[in-house]
């Protein structure tokens, strides 16, 4: 039963969107095209400017339309 629960939680996490206002470094790294430098930039930016909509992530230096298009279906703002 425990293995089933762990597997279930893992599968759910695969389909869960990442809240870019609260995401950890590891969660940001899981996004296509987001490495260490961009993840740090996101975390620094949101300290002063919490994201209001997912498109706001393009205000972060180094994240443009191409990167946004890759990750837009995987992120959310809460």
CORSULDA-V434655 format. One record per backbone hydrogen bond with DSSP energy under -1.0 kcal/mol. CO is the residue of the C=O (numbers start at 1). NH is the residue of the N-H. E is the energy in kcal/mol with one decimal. If there is no record, write none. Layout:
BEGIN
co=CO nh=NH e=E
co=CO nh=NH e=E
END
This chain:
BEGIN
co=1 nh=5 e=-2.1
co=2 nh=6 e=-2.4
co=3 nh=7 e=-2.5
co=4 nh=8 e=-2.7
co=5 nh=9 e=-2.5
co=6 nh=10 e=-2.1
co=7 nh=11 e=-2.5
co=8 nh=12 e=-2.3
co=9 nh=13 e=-2.1
co=10 nh=14 e=-1.2
co=12 nh=15 e=-1.0
co=18 nh=76 e=-2.4
co=19 nh=22 e=-1.4
co=19 nh=23 e=-1.5
co=24 nh=28 e=-2.5
co=25 nh=29 e=-2.4
co=26 nh=30 e=-1.0
co=28 nh=31 e=-1.6
co=31 nh=34 e=-1.9
co=35 nh=39 e=-2.4
co=36 nh=40 e=-2.4
co=37 nh=41 e=-2.1
co=38 nh=42 e=-2.4
co=39 nh=43 e=-2.3
co=40 nh=44 e=-2.5
co=41 nh=45 e=-2.5
co=42 nh=46 e=-2.4
co=45 nh=49 e=-2.4
co=53 nh=56 e=-1.7
co=54 nh=57 e=-1.7
co=55 nh=58 e=-1.9
co=56 nh=59 e=-2.3
co=57 nh=60 e=-1.5
co=60 nh=63 e=-2.2
co=64 nh=68 e=-2.7
co=65 nh=69 e=-2.9
co=66 nh=70 e=-1.3
co=67 nh=71 e=-1.5
co=68 nh=72 e=-2.2
co=71 nh=74 e=-2.3
co=74 nh=18 e=-2.9
co=76 nh=20 e=-2.2
END
